[in-house]
Amino acid sequence: ILAQAHQRVLRCASSGSPAMLRVARALRMKVPKVEFTQGRFARRFNLQDEDRAKMYNWNLACIGMTALPLVYMYMVNYETCWETSKTMKTLDPMHKQQISYDMRLFVN
């Protein structure tokens, strides 16, 4: 029925009526079918995926930048000079005592 009405409109439009020409032009327009996903793994490109990848990379970079000072503090040798280990061995050869420092020495 719709095809017959379409044919009738096109025949009337060929007679030259401007309104019918507009209707006929509108009827000739093709609307593309919506393409749904074909399968589970087929996806359209989405900018959200790119943003998500950028966010993951920034998070990894921030974690790395935070870890650097922590790793440095863990690995650094806190001895101030070559005599420190010798002095520690002299004061406490068995490493049983905790050496406490007078904090007044370090005040400006």
C-alpha positions in Angstrom: 0.0 0.0 0.0 2.8 2.4 0.9 4.5 1.7 -2.5 1.3 2.5 -4.4 0.9 5.8 -2.5 4.5 6.6 -3.3 4.0 5.9 -7.0 0.8 8.1 -7.0 2.7 11.0 -5.4 5.5 10.7 -7.9 3.0 10.7 -10.8 1.3 13.8 -9.4 4.7 15.5 -8.9 5.6 14.9 -12.5 2.6 17.1 -13.4 4.6 20.1 -12.0 2.9 21.1 -8.7 5.6 22.7 -6.5 4.1 21.3 -3.3 4.1 17.8 -4.8 7.7 18.2 -6.0 8.7 19.0 -2.4 6.8 15.9 -1.2 8.3 13.7 -3.9 11.9 15.0 -3.1 11.3 14.1 0.6 10.1 10.6 -0.4 13.1 10.0 -2.6 15.5 10.7 0.3 17.1 7.5 1.6 17.6 7.0 5.3 20.5 4.7 5.9 19.9 1.7 8.1 21.4 1.8 11.6 24.3 -0.7 11.8 24.2 -2.6 15.1 27.1 -4.6 16.3 27.8 -7.7 14.4 29.3 -9.8 17.2 30.5 -9.7 20.7 34.0 -8.4 19.8 33.1 -6.0 17.0 32.9 -2.5 18.3 32.9 1.0 16.8 35.7 3.3 17.5 34.9 5.5 20.5 36.8 8.4 21.9 36.0 7.2 25.4 38.4 4.3 24.8 41.2 6.8 23.9 40.4 8.9 27.0 40.5 5.8 29.2 43.9 4.8 27.8 45.2 8.3 28.5 43.9 8.1 32.0 45.5 4.7 32.7 48.8 6.0 31.3 48.7 9.1 33.5 47.9 7.0 36.5 50.8 4.7 35.8 53.1 7.7 35.5 51.9 9.2 38.8 52.4 5.9 40.6 55.9 5.7 39.1 56.7 9.3 40.2 55.4 8.6 43.7 57.4 5.4 43.9 60.7 7.0 42.9 61.3 8.9 46.1 60.2 6.0 48.2 62.6 3.6 46.4 65.3 6.1 46.8 64.7 6.5 50.5 64.7 2.7 50.9 67.9 2.2 48.9 70.0 5.2 50.0 72.9 4.8 52.3 72.4 7.0 55.3 76.0 6.9 56.4 77.5 10.4 56.4 81.1 9.3 56.1 83.3 6.3 55.9 83.9 6.4 59.7 80.3 5.9 60.6 80.3 2.1 60.4 83.5 1.9 62.3 82.1 4.1 65.1 78.9 2.0 65.3 80.9 -1.2 65.5 83.0 0.4 68.3 80.0 1.6 70.3 77.9 -1.5 69.9 79.5 -4.5 68.2 76.5 -6.8 68.8 74.0 -4.2 67.5 71.8 -4.8 70.6 71.5 -1.2 71.8 69.5 1.6 70.1 71.8 4.6 69.9 70.0 7.8 70.9 71.3 11.2 69.8 71.1 14.4 71.7 68.7 16.5 69.7 70.1 19.7 71.0 73.1 19.1 68.8 71.0 19.5 65.7 69.2 22.7 66.6 70.4 25.9 64.8 
